[in-house]
Amino acid sequence: MKDEYQLVIVGGGPAARGAVREAKRAGLTAAIVEKDAVGGTCLHRGCISAKTYLEAAALADRMEEAALGRPAVDPAALISRTVGIRARLQHSLEAYYNSAGVDILRGEGLILDGHHVRVGGKILRAGHILAATGSRPLRLSIPGSALPGVLTSDELFEMTTVPARLVVIGGGAVGVEMAEAFRAFGSRVTLLEAAPYLLPGFDRDCGRQIGRLLGWRGTEIRTGIRMREIRPVSGALRCLFEENGREAYAEGDVILMAVGRMPDVSCLSETVRAVIAPGGRILADEAGRTLLPGISAAGDCCGASLAHLAEAQGAAAAAAIAADSTDGRAIAGSGGTGLDAVPRCVYTRPEVMSLGLTSAEAADRGIAVDVRKSPVDTNGAAVIAGLDSGFIKLIADKATGRLLGAHLVSGRAVDMAPLLEMAVRQGLRAEDLDTVIYPHPSFCESIGEAAEKYRS
């Protein structure tokens, strides 16, 4: 292990991967300090595990829909497959870091100042430091939140049985996805959300549509509630909450607390904690620069909460660091992350994808919009797949026709994100999407149908 590097990255998740890519291009000597396995929450306790479970759940649903019978879930086999997938992807990531010439230093990193990081008993000198330590799950501050059987997403994937009854607190992406997965595995699921509809951070129509679909499939959904307490009752857990001004409750064998995550800033020593903003995140600009020279930050520790955004932020931060390290010579193709166009995705059946502005956000900015919405119930691919209960919703500037946002509930919605993101970033008009020749049959044909409405 060397004593000095041009770039030391504290944390080995998606933000680190983006940073390594740019550091490699610039020829910077770099090291990653990681106390666990590289890959971060996304690979080991989040995205990859969740999507593996959702793929198994979708397969079970599709077999039943095809009149082949619903297969029984073998939790041990599912966990084994999930662990195998994580190990394979971890190995690939380590190989990528090795090929980039990056040293992986095992241990907990503590940033002492703008040029020094302590790892165990050793102090590294760095030209620049990138904090990329991710986040950790939140628990509601209510009585009973720490009882046995009340889990966060970090512990959920360690369960070796499928609970007969599961209560999910939180109707965001994690809560909705896990409610859908365990419902398909055979759990009786109750989903509790404080907002009036699910997916409160998304377009309102998306949340309402997913709420209807989950309800049709058997998940009990309670929105507009206020959590009070969790109590142990006769071998189960009872969630007490207020609903429409009245006391109510839901019981489960397991409670999943999916109420968000908070930035992990444990890598910061007391001398550098001035970079922490109110609310606990590290304050950084689009180039990752913090208030202290030599220290940059990217990813969930800055409040990103999306793996792909974390990677983009890591790349932008390393590009800025490389420019500083090479007498101001910027790296072509790098820069800010364009936060308005970052897609947010939920991997239900059908999927949800939302990017850019919603109608409400446009109104808050004083922008008059032209909204066009096209159902997918006549789309051939959607009908064949049994995913014909959704829509494509486009938001355009009324004055210019420029596409400002896109909100989808559709099969393959996530795969449609790059086309729509590029359209928003490049300032294309919504009607320009009608000039694309879409394969037939395909889910993406519905984009053209929605865009066609701007021509009429």
Disulfide bonds with the S-S distance in Angstrom:
none
